[in-house]
Amino acid sequence: MRTIPHWINGKPVETGVEQLPVLDPATDTPIAQVWMADSVLVEAVVDAAEAAAESWAETSMSKRAHVLFRFRDLLLANRSELAALITSEHGKTLDDATGEISRAVESVELACGGPALAHGSTSLQSGPNIDTRSMMHPLGVCVGITPFNFPAMMGLMMVSVALAAGNTFVWKPSEQDPGTAVRIAELLQEAGLPDGVLNVVHGQQDTVTQLLDDPRTQAASFVGSSDVAHSIYKRAAQSGMRCQAFGGAKNHMVVMPDADLDTVADQLASSAFGAAGQRCMAISVAVVVGDVYDDLLARLVPRAHAVKMNAGVVPETEVGPVVSRRAQQRIQELVRVGIADGATSPVDRSTEEVPGYENGYFVGPTILAGLPTTSEAYQQEIFGPVLVLLNVDTLDEAIGLIRSHRYGNGASIFTNNGAAANQFTNQATAGMVGINVAIPVPVATYAVQGWKNSAYGDTGLNNASWSFYTRPKYITSRWETSAGMDFGFRPN
């Protein structure tokens, strides 16, 4: 059985307080062991990042970009290997894992543009013989804590821009699928990244706490549940470091009566059930406006039944298992809660077993129709292939549901009416909005950013990260002979 090491100062390190098993979600069998760090190792990780910080910050932006360009090529060359690794530890299908690598490459390509994007500005003659300019300085040692659902993409949304901006980085991936982070570190070394610039440490809450409390770490990025995001944000604030912490979601899709229902049903099934619902931008609530509710449900039911659920490595599989037994049981319990609270379930595959993989963590596509909005199954993020279907009379009511929910990651509307789309865009309280787009994640040149309890902090990921991973310096200069002493403000 392989051992997944830490990656410290350019080398694999196999030590720690204990080893935890990494389980194949399709079979519930151990496929690897991962070391959990002790406090001495966490100290060593920050030591390595701190030691490399000054020389990396002084490396020209073009040379940093050259490393990232080579890394981008290595990602593409090793895409199949990385996808297989993700599938083995996470459970998602090979196609989905391959798509994740493609989205991760977008973040790397954004960072390759650092010389054109991470620059300051200059104002000539901002006063008499006075010029003013700004510079963007790296912070130093940054920390990233990433979730299980996108073991490559979420990490590279953080790492790529942080490195391009001249920072060193400590990456703490999920212990449920930690192998991808280490493989990425190896590829970055192959691309020419100096030792200590990127370090990977495996651990749990005590590891995160130590990283946040270390006075040498300057910034922390986190993606996970909202409760943990809020806790990390508060801890980081107490330590005086900047923080961006992204939490849960309950993404609503509004379906207007004029929408093409076949298209809606296809997009809704793909968004709600794809990746077993383990996407932070998956649609988990469909709000149907007007009298097309029954027509849409009639289209959704056969699509939900037709989804091919199997192990992620099996060809033509559309939905693999969820990541853990705990996740499986939590999703199944919330389905039971929803039904007990009054929802009907025209499709319930939540306890369906897959032949040959009876021990796997499978949860099939499930629809909860007419779920009361007071139910825990509506209020909480389920993070599984469970779609809540609601019916309201007006667009205002649909928007009201979105505005009253505590989460605000994404929201979508399907319509052919421009006025309805504009109203929705302006009034939906979500950081990312889609118009006839079921998963409204923008391309890397824009930001990934939630609202309300979906995000803590002022800046998003991807393109917004340039301001997060740098601090500005403003320089005012004057070159002239003395005009004598002046005890007031000089007029411009």
TAJO-V831040 format. One record per residue. N is the residue number from 1. OMEGA is omega in degrees with one decimal (999 if undefined). BURIAL is 1 if it has 9 or more other C-alpha atoms within 8 Angstrom, else 0. Layout:
# TAJO-V831040
N & OMEGA & BURIAL
N & OMEGA & BURIAL
This chain:
# TAJO-V831040
1 & -176.7 & 0
2 & 176.4 & 0
3 & 178.7 & 1
4 & -176.0 & 1
5 & 162.0 & 1
6 & 175.2 & 1
7 & -172.8 & 1
8 & 176.9 & 1
9 & 174.8 & 1
10 & -177.8 & 1
11 & 172.7 & 0
12 & -179.2 & 0
13 & -178.1 & 0
14 & 176.8 & 1
15 & -179.9 & 1
16 & -175.9 & 1
17 & 178.7 & 0
18 & 173.5 & 0
19 & 175.9 & 1
20 & 177.7 & 0
21 & 169.0 & 1
22 & -171.5 & 1
23 & 171.7 & 1
24 & -176.8 & 1
25 & -179.3 & 1
26 & -174.2 & 1
27 & -176.0 & 1
28 & 178.8 & 1
29 & 179.4 & 0
30 & 176.9 & 1
31 & 179.8 & 1
32 & 171.4 & 1
33 & -179.1 & 1
34 & 179.2 & 1
35 & 171.1 & 1
36 & -174.1 & 1
37 & 167.2 & 1
38 & -174.2 & 1
39 & 179.2 & 0
40 & -179.3 & 0
41 & 177.9 & 1
42 & 176.4 & 1
43 & -179.3 & 0
44 & 178.5 & 1
45 & 179.6 & 1
46 & 175.0 & 1
47 & -177.9 & 0
48 & -180.0 & 1
49 & 179.6 & 1
50 & -178.5 & 1
51 & -178.1 & 0
52 & -168.5 & 1
53 & -174.1 & 1
54 & -177.6 & 1
55 & 178.7 & 0
56 & 178.0 & 1
57 & -179.6 & 1
58 & 174.8 & 0
59 & -177.0 & 1
60 & -179.7 & 0
61 & 179.8 & 1
62 & 178.2 & 0
63 & 174.8 & 0
64 & 179.7 & 1
65 & 178.4 & 1
66 & 177.3 & 1
67 & -177.8 & 1
68 & 174.8 & 1
69 & 178.4 & 1
70 & 178.1 & 1
71 & 177.5 & 1
72 & 178.5 & 1
73 & 178.7 & 0
74 & 175.5 & 1
75 & -179.3 & 1
76 & -179.6 & 1
77 & -177.6 & 0
78 & -175.0 & 0
79 & -178.8 & 1
80 & 178.4 & 0
81 & 179.8 & 0
82 & 178.6 & 1
83 & 178.7 & 1
84 & 178.0 & 1
85 & 178.3 & 1
86 & -179.5 & 1
87 & -177.2 & 1
88 & -176.2 & 1
89 & -177.3 & 1
90 & 180.0 & 1
91 & -178.4 & 1
92 & -177.6 & 1
93 & 178.7 & 1
94 & 178.0 & 1
95 & -179.5 & 0
96 & 178.6 & 1
97 & 177.0 & 1
98 & 176.3 & 1
99 & 177.0 & 0
100 & 178.8 & 1
101 & 178.9 & 1
102 & 177.8 & 1
103 & 176.6 & 1
104 & 178.7 & 1
105 & 178.2 & 1
106 & 179.2 & 1
107 & 177.4 & 1
108 & 179.4 & 1
109 & 174.7 & 1
110 & -178.3 & 1
111 & 176.5 & 1
112 & 178.6 & 1
113 & -178.9 & 1
114 & -179.8 & 1
115 & 179.8 & 1
116 & -172.4 & 0
117 & -174.2 & 0
118 & -179.7 & 1
119 & 178.2 & 0
120 & -178.9 & 0
121 & -179.4 & 0
122 & 173.8 & 0
123 & 177.6 & 0
124 & 178.4 & 0
125 & 175.0 & 1
126 & 170.8 & 1
127 & 179.3 & 0
128 & -178.6 & 0
129 & -178.6 & 1
130 & 173.6 & 1
131 & 178.1 & 1
132 & 177.7 & 1
133 & 178.5 & 1
134 & 178.3 & 1
135 & 177.5 & 1
136 & -178.1 & 1
137 & 173.4 & 1
138 & -177.6 & 1
139 & -173.6 & 1
140 & -178.2 & 1
141 & 178.6 & 1
142 & -176.5 & 1
143 & 174.3 & 1
144 & 179.9 & 1
145 & -168.4 & 1
146 & -175.9 & 1
147 & -178.5 & 1
148 & -165.7 & 1
149 & 175.4 & 0
150 & -172.8 & 1
151 & 176.3 & 1
152 & -170.5 & 1
153 & -176.6 & 1
154 & 178.6 & 1
155 & -177.9 & 1
156 & 169.7 & 1
157 & 179.4 & 1
158 & -171.4 & 1
159 & -170.8 & 1
160 & -178.3 & 1
161 & 179.6 & 1
162 & 179.3 & 1
163 & -179.7 & 1
164 & -179.5 & 1
165 & 175.2 & 1
166 & 178.8 & 1
167 & 165.0 & 1
168 & -166.2 & 1
169 & 170.5 & 1
170 & -175.9 & 1
171 & 175.1 & 1
172 & -179.3 & 1
173 & 174.4 & 1
174 & 177.6 & 1
175 & 179.4 & 1
176 & 176.6 & 1
177 & -170.9 & 1
178 & -171.7 & 1
179 & -176.2 & 1
180 & -178.6 & 1
181 & -179.9 & 1
182 & 179.0 & 1
183 & 176.8 & 1
184 & 177.6 & 1
185 & 177.4 & 1
186 & -179.7 & 1
187 & 177.2 & 1
188 & 175.3 & 1
189 & 177.7 & 1
190 & 179.0 & 0
191 & 177.9 & 1
192 & 179.2 & 0
193 & -179.6 & 1
194 & 178.7 & 1
195 & 176.1 & 1
196 & -178.5 & 1
197 & 172.4 & 1
198 & 177.9 & 1
199 & 179.9 & 1
200 & 178.5 & 1
201 & 179.4 & 1
202 & -179.9 & 1
203 & -179.1 & 1
204 & -171.3 & 0
205 & -178.2 & 0
206 & 176.9 & 0
207 & 179.2 & 1
208 & -179.7 & 1
209 & -179.9 & 1
210 & 178.3 & 1
211 & -179.3 & 1
212 & -176.6 & 1
213 & -178.6 & 1
214 & -176.7 & 0
215 & -179.5 & 0
216 & 178.0 & 0
217 & -170.1 & 1
218 & -176.7 & 1
219 & 179.1 & 1
220 & 174.2 & 1
221 & -176.9 & 1
222 & 169.1 & 1
223 & -179.6 & 1
224 & 179.4 & 1
225 & -177.0 & 1
226 & -180.0 & 1
227 & 179.2 & 0
228 & 178.5 & 1
229 & 179.8 & 1
230 & 179.5 & 1
231 & 179.7 & 0
232 & 179.6 & 1
233 & 179.0 & 1
234 & -179.2 & 0
235 & 179.2 & 1
236 & 179.4 & 1
237 & 177.9 & 1
238 & 179.2 & 0
239 & 178.9 & 1
240 & -180.0 & 0
241 & 175.9 & 1
242 & -173.4 & 1
243 & 167.8 & 1
244 & -174.7 & 1
245 & -174.6 & 1
246 & -173.2 & 1
247 & -171.4 & 1
248 & -176.5 & 1
249 & 168.9 & 1
250 & -170.1 & 1
251 & -178.8 & 1
252 & 169.2 & 1
253 & 176.3 & 1
254 & -179.5 & 1
255 & 179.7 & 1
256 & -176.9 & 1
257 & -177.4 & 1
258 & -177.5 & 0
259 & 174.6 & 1
260 & -170.3 & 0
261 & 176.2 & 1
262 & 176.5 & 0
263 & 179.2 & 0
264 & -178.3 & 1
265 & 178.0 & 1
266 & -177.4 & 1
267 & -179.1 & 1
268 & 178.7 & 1
269 & 179.8 & 1
270 & -177.1 & 0
271 & -175.0 & 1
272 & -172.7 & 1
273 & 179.9 & 1
274 & -176.9 & 1
275 & -178.1 & 1
276 & 177.7 & 1
277 & -175.0 & 1
278 & 174.0 & 1
279 & 178.6 & 0
280 & 179.7 & 0
281 & 176.1 & 1
282 & 172.8 & 1
283 & 178.8 & 1
284 & 176.9 & 1
285 & 172.8 & 1
286 & -179.7 & 1
287 & -175.9 & 1
288 & -178.8 & 1
289 & 174.2 & 1
290 & -167.1 & 1
291 & 179.7 & 0
292 & -177.3 & 1
293 & -177.6 & 1
294 & 179.2 & 0
295 & 178.9 & 0
296 & 179.3 & 1
297 & 179.5 & 0
298 & 177.3 & 0
299 & -177.3 & 1
300 & -173.6 & 1
301 & 179.9 & 1
302 & 178.0 & 0
303 & 178.8 & 1
304 & 178.2 & 1
305 & -173.3 & 0
306 & -177.8 & 0
307 & -177.7 & 1
308 & -179.4 & 0
309 & -179.3 & 1
310 & 174.8 & 1
311 & -175.6 & 1
312 & -178.6 & 1
313 & -178.2 & 1
314 & -179.7 & 0
315 & 177.3 & 0
316 & 174.5 & 0
317 & 179.3 & 1
318 & 179.2 & 1
319 & 176.5 & 1
320 & 178.4 & 1
321 & 168.0 & 1
322 & -163.5 & 1
323 & -173.6 & 1
324 & 175.3 & 0
325 & 179.2 & 1
326 & 178.3 & 0
327 & 178.7 & 1
328 & -177.0 & 1
329 & 178.5 & 0
330 & 179.3 & 1
331 & -179.6 & 1
332 & 179.1 & 1
333 & 178.9 & 0
334 & 172.9 & 1
335 & 178.3 & 1
336 & 178.4 & 0
337 & -179.7 & 1
338 & 179.1 & 1
339 & 178.6 & 1
340 & -179.7 & 0
341 & 173.3 & 1
342 & 178.0 & 1
343 & 168.4 & 1
344 & -176.9 & 1
345 & 179.5 & 1
346 & 172.0 & 0
347 & 176.9 & 1
348 & 177.1 & 1
349 & -171.9 & 1
350 & 179.6 & 1
351 & -177.4 & 1
352 & 176.7 & 0
353 & 178.2 & 0
354 & -179.9 & 1
355 & -178.0 & 0
356 & 179.6 & 0
357 & -174.2 & 1
358 & 179.8 & 0
359 & -178.1 & 0
360 & -176.1 & 1
361 & -173.5 & 1
362 & 171.0 & 1
363 & -177.1 & 1
364 & 178.6 & 1
365 & -175.1 & 1
366 & 177.6 & 1
367 & 172.9 & 1
368 & -175.9 & 1
369 & 176.7 & 1
370 & -178.9 & 1
371 & 175.6 & 1
372 & -177.3 & 1
373 & 174.5 & 0
374 & -176.8 & 0
375 & 174.8 & 1
376 & 179.7 & 1
377 & 174.0 & 1
378 & -175.2 & 1
379 & -176.3 & 1
380 & 170.6 & 0
381 & -179.5 & 1
382 & 179.2 & 1
383 & 176.9 & 1
384 & -175.6 & 1
385 & -176.6 & 1
386 & -178.7 & 1
387 & 173.6 & 1
388 & -177.7 & 1
389 & -177.8 & 1
390 & 179.9 & 1
391 & 176.0 & 1
392 & -176.0 & 1
393 & -171.6 & 0
394 & 174.9 & 0
395 & 178.5 & 1
396 & 178.0 & 0
397 & -179.7 & 1
398 & 178.7 & 1
399 & 178.3 & 1
400 & 176.9 & 0
401 & 179.9 & 0
402 & -176.9 & 1
403 & -177.1 & 0
404 & -179.0 & 0
405 & -175.3 & 1
406 & 178.9 & 0
407 & 179.8 & 1
408 & -178.7 & 1
409 & -179.7 & 1
410 & 175.8 & 1
411 & -177.9 & 1
412 & 171.8 & 1
413 & 173.5 & 1
414 & -176.1 & 1
415 & 170.3 & 1
416 & -175.2 & 0
417 & -177.9 & 0
418 & 179.8 & 0
419 & 177.8 & 0
420 & 179.5 & 1
421 & 179.4 & 1
422 & 177.8 & 0
423 & -179.6 & 0
424 & -179.4 & 1
425 & -176.4 & 0
426 & -170.4 & 0
427 & -179.9 & 0
428 & -176.8 & 1
429 & 178.5 & 0
430 & -177.8 & 1
431 & -178.9 & 1
432 & -174.3 & 1
433 & 177.4 & 1
434 & 171.7 & 1
435 & -174.1 & 1
436 & 175.7 & 0
437 & -172.3 & 1
438 & 176.9 & 1
439 & -169.0 & 1
440 & 174.1 & 1
441 & -178.2 & 0
442 & 176.8 & 1
443 & -170.8 & 0
444 & 179.7 & 1
445 & 170.5 & 0
446 & -176.2 & 1
447 & 167.2 & 1
448 & -170.1 & 1
449 & 175.2 & 1
450 & 176.1 & 1
451 & 174.9 & 1
452 & -176.6 & 1
453 & 175.7 & 1
454 & -177.2 & 1
455 & 174.6 & 1
456 & -174.2 & 1
457 & -170.6 & 0
458 & -175.9 & 0
459 & 179.4 & 1
460 & 178.5 & 1
461 & -178.2 & 1
462 & -170.1 & 1
463 & 177.7 & 1
464 & -176.3 & 1
465 & 179.4 & 1
466 & 179.6 & 1
467 & 179.4 & 0
468 & -174.0 & 1
469 & 174.8 & 1
470 & 171.7 & 1
471 & -175.0 & 1
472 & 170.4 & 0
473 & -176.9 & 0
474 & -175.2 & 0
475 & 175.5 & 0
476 & -174.4 & 0
477 & 175.5 & 0
478 & 179.0 & 0
479 & 179.2 & 0
480 & 175.5 & 0
481 & -175.6 & 0
482 & 175.3 & 0
483 & -178.1 & 0
484 & -178.6 & 0
485 & -178.8 & 0
486 & -174.6 & 0
487 & 177.0 & 0
488 & 175.0 & 0
489 & 177.8 & 0
490 & 177.0 & 0
491 & 179.1 & 0
492 & 999 & 0
